Amino acid sequence: MGSTVPDEDPYNLRSDGKPGIDGYLGSFRRGPAVFTLYRLDGFPARARKVIEYLLDVEDGAGPRECCRFTDDPEDVPEWNGRWNGDEWCGWIMQQVQVLIAEPDIH
C-alpha cells in the first residue's frame, strides 16, 4: 500500500527535525541537489537581534545541513562537512541572498 502523502507535501522535515514549513524562504537547484533555505528565530547579540538562517541540501539521501549563517556581515557562514570549501559555496550564497530579498512564500 503506497503513501497517501503527496511528494510536494509542505510538512517535510528540515535537517534539524523541525517541520519544513517553519521559517521556509524557498528552494533552488543545482544538478541533482535541491537547496532549501529557512529563517530561524533570531537571537540577541551585540545589542541587536541577529537573524540566523539554515540551508539544507537534499540529493536523494534526505535533507542534510549545508550551512548556517546570520545577517551580520561580520559573521562567516558555517559550512557543514564536505561543503566547507566547496567550489559551489560562492554560487550558493548568491542564491540565498536572492531568496532572503524575495522569499518564495505563498
C-alpha positions in Angstrom: 0.0 0.0 0.0 1.5 3.3 -1.1 1.8 6.6 0.9 -1.1 9.0 0.7 1.2 12.0 1.3 2.0 13.9 -1.9 5.6 14.3 -3.0 5.3 18.1 -2.6 4.0 17.9 1.0 5.0 21.2 2.7 5.2 19.4 6.0 8.5 17.7 5.2 11.2 17.9 7.9 14.2 20.1 8.0 17.7 18.6 8.8 17.2 19.7 12.4 13.9 17.7 12.7 11.6 20.7 12.7 8.7 21.0 10.2 9.8 22.2 6.8 7.2 24.9 6.8 8.8 26.6 9.8 10.8 29.6 8.5 10.7 28.4 4.9 12.0 31.0 2.5 12.3 29.0 -0.7 14.4 26.5 -2.7 16.8 26.4 -5.6 18.5 23.6 -7.5 21.9 22.8 -9.0 22.4 19.5 -10.6 20.8 16.7 -8.5 21.0 18.9 -5.3 18.0 20.9 -4.1 18.8 23.5 -1.5 16.2 24.8 0.9 16.6 28.0 2.9 14.9 28.6 6.3 14.9 31.6 8.6 15.5 30.6 12.2 14.3 32.6 15.2 16.7 35.5 15.8 18.8 35.6 18.9 20.2 38.7 20.8 23.8 39.5 20.0 25.9 42.7 20.0 23.0 44.9 21.2 20.7 44.0 18.2 18.7 41.0 17.1 20.7 38.8 14.6 18.8 36.7 12.2 20.1 33.1 11.7 19.5 31.1 8.6 19.7 27.3 7.9 20.4 26.0 4.4 19.6 22.3 3.9 20.6 20.2 0.9 18.7 17.2 -0.5 20.3 15.0 -3.1 18.3 11.8 -2.6 19.6 10.8 0.8 17.2 13.1 2.9 17.8 16.7 4.0 21.2 17.5 5.5 22.5 20.7 6.8 24.6 22.5 4.2 25.4 25.7 6.2 24.2 28.2 8.8 24.8 31.9 8.6 23.4 35.1 10.0 22.6 38.6 8.6 25.6 40.0 10.4 28.1 41.0 7.7 31.0 40.2 10.1 29.9 36.6 10.6 31.3 33.9 8.4 28.9 31.1 7.1 29.5 27.8 9.0 29.7 25.2 6.2 28.9 21.6 7.2 31.2 18.7 6.4 32.2 18.3 2.8 30.6 21.7 1.9 33.4 23.5 3.8 35.5 25.0 0.9 33.3 23.5 -1.9 33.6 25.3 -5.2 29.8 25.9 -5.1 29.9 27.9 -1.9 30.1 31.3 -3.6 27.2 30.5 -6.0 25.1 29.1 -3.1 25.5 32.3 -1.1 24.4 34.3 -4.1 21.3 32.2 -4.4 20.4 32.5 -0.7 20.7 36.3 -0.9 18.1 36.3 -3.7 15.7 34.2 -1.5 16.3 36.5 1.5 15.5 39.5 -0.6 12.5 37.9 -2.3 11.2 34.8 -0.4 9.2 32.2 -2.2 6.4 32.4 0.4 2.9 31.5 -0.7 
